């Protein structure tokens, strides 16, 4: 009997690992533009499949598979909603990469040291095939390319770089690890007792 061997790309392997494991990491977000000096924000992030929790730039966001919760520290407001796919991709860059995959050409190459794989997403010059893709295409119309760096030995994300017409955003993962611990991908009023709750579900 012949054995069927299926060779997965690094991106496919990463998504497979993320579907069954929780990734937790400190993060740095650096935003650069030709008009100003780079600005760096520190935060934390956790995700498993499409669920995630992120805290950065005075904002916290969490998605448990049903409800998107966004807390804005400046306004002391917690918003709860049933999000669209486009709304999720605006909060989580990795979900943006996954959603944009059908509309991008992708290449994978090894780094010079050979310890990581560099995956480049370049938007296709074609019309979106679905209504959902059309909505996303409008959101990414200014994106020139997106680059995902993945550590080969443990499938941990090192960075996500998004190059737009007038700016470059670099999300770096620091001390990333996978954990089997039970993780809560929610934000509630218990977390922010004084916050105004805007429930639009």
Secondary structure in CASP SS format (residue, H / E / C, confidence):
PFRMAT SS
TARGET T0000
AUTHOR 0000-0000-0000
METHOD secondary structure of the structure
MODEL  1
X C 1.00
X C 1.00
X C 1.00
X C 1.00
X C 1.00
X C 1.00
X C 1.00
X C 1.00
X C 1.00
X H 1.00
X H 1.00
X H 1.00
X H 1.00
X H 1.00
X H 1.00
X H 1.00
X H 1.00
X H 1.00
X H 1.00
X H 1.00
X C 1.00
X E 1.00
X E 1.00
X E 1.00
X E 1.00
X E 1.00
X E 1.00
X E 1.00
X E 1.00
X E 1.00
X E 1.00
X E 1.00
X E 1.00
X C 1.00
X C 1.00
X E 1.00
X E 1.00
X E 1.00
X E 1.00
X E 1.00
X E 1.00
X E 1.00
X E 1.00
X E 1.00
X E 1.00
X E 1.00
X E 1.00
X E 1.00
X C 1.00
X C 1.00
X E 1.00
X E 1.00
X E 1.00
X E 1.00
X E 1.00
X E 1.00
X C 1.00
X C 1.00
X E 1.00
X E 1.00
X E 1.00
X E 1.00
X E 1.00
X C 1.00
X C 1.00
X C 1.00
X C 1.00
X E 1.00
X E 1.00
X E 1.00
X E 1.00
X E 1.00
X C 1.00
X C 1.00
X C 1.00
X C 1.00
X E 1.00
X E 1.00
X E 1.00
X E 1.00
X E 1.00
X C 1.00
X C 1.00
X C 1.00
X H 1.00
X H 1.00
X H 1.00
X H 1.00
X H 1.00
X H 1.00
X H 1.00
X C 1.00
X H 1.00
X H 1.00
X H 1.00
X H 1.00
X H 1.00
X H 1.00
X H 1.00
X H 1.00
X H 1.00
X H 1.00
X H 1.00
X E 1.00
X E 1.00
X E 1.00
X E 1.00
X E 1.00
X E 1.00
X E 1.00
X C 1.00
X C 1.00
X C 1.00
X C 1.00
X C 1.00
X E 1.00
X E 1.00
X E 1.00
X E 1.00
X E 1.00
X E 1.00
X E 1.00
X E 1.00
X C 1.00
X C 1.00
X C 1.00
X C 1.00
X C 1.00
X C 1.00
X C 1.00
X H 1.00
X H 1.00
X H 1.00
X H 1.00
X H 1.00
X H 1.00
X H 1.00
X H 1.00
X H 1.00
X C 1.00
X C 1.00
X C 1.00
X E 1.00
X E 1.00
X E 1.00
X E 1.00
X E 1.00
X E 1.00
X E 1.00
X E 1.00
X E 1.00
X C 1.00
X C 1.00
X C 1.00
X C 1.00
X C 1.00
X E 1.00
X E 1.00
X E 1.00
X E 1.00
X E 1.00
X E 1.00
X E 1.00
X E 1.00
X C 1.00
X C 1.00
X E 1.00
X E 1.00
X E 1.00
X E 1.00
X E 1.00
X E 1.00
X E 1.00
X E 1.00
X E 1.00
X E 1.00
X E 1.00
X E 1.00
X E 1.00
X C 1.00
X C 1.00
X C 1.00
X C 1.00
X C 1.00
X C 1.00
X C 1.00
X C 1.00
X C 1.00
X C 1.00
X C 1.00
X C 1.00
X C 1.00
X C 1.00
X C 1.00
X C 1.00
X E 1.00
X E 1.00
X E 1.00
X E 1.00
X C 1.00
X C 1.00
END
